[in-house]
Amino acid sequence: MNEKDKEGLAANEQAAEEAKLHAKAEGDKTSIGLTENVGGLLCYIFIIGLIFLFMEKENRFIRFHALQSVFTAVAIFLISIILGFIPIFGVIASLVLSPLAFALMIFMMYQAYQGNYFKLPFIGNLVESQLEKP
């Protein structure tokens, strides 16, 4: 292989690598017009997660994160109501629950933006079983 062939091969490999990076940055488009990672991130804003759950019919990644977001928000809401009935411990636990819930949502936004199907322990399995139903 001469020097000219090696340069051509290196240029082809570089062009292929740039195409892969562009494709990854572009991401898969969804029926709502967003890339998967941005749509997954936005799902963890509760109202937007509800909207995406009803609007997105094709993309499993968006549906997974939207459903997990809604289930998580409902669970946190129910836990906060139950804690409201416990006199002293409930007030303290409610004060701790809010920042923990906020941190969990930020973490899940990060995971969705990275393109991960990060499943929460109980809720993630429940979401998977719901998505497999026709």
Number of C-alpha atoms within 10 A of each C-alpha: 5 6 8 9 10 11 11 11 12 12 12 12 12 12 12 12 12 12 12 12 12 11 11 10 11 13 15 14 14 17 12 15 9 15 17 23 24 17 26 30 25 21 29 27 17 18 14 16 24 17 12 21 20 11 12 17 13 11 14 13 18 29 24 22 30 30 25 26 29 22 17 21 17 13 13 15 13 12 15 18 13 12 18 16 11 12 9 10 12 18 15 13 15 17 12 11 17 13 11 12 15 11 12 15 20 15 15 24 23 16 18 25 17 15 16 14 15 15 17 14 8 9 17 20 13 15 21 14 10 12 13 7 6 4
